[in-house]
Amino acid sequence: MYCEQEPSEQAKLLNTVLSNCTIKDLTLYPTYKKPFDLIVEGGKSDFWLGDRDSNPERLIQSQ
């Protein structure tokens, strides 16, 4: 959806999610606004609960 939006709408979305970006050695490093920073950091964590999946209808449950 992002790619299909007008540039003004894309800019509005980026302004909502990002507070700042830096570029070093041709790599972009975004700084996220709250609460998006928590979502990004949570995705980087190796800490996952070892119990059954919260969706009991699934046939395969991860350990």
Beta strands, then each sheet from edge to edge (+ up, - down):
strand 1: 18-24
strand 2: 27-32
sheet 1: 1+ 2-
end
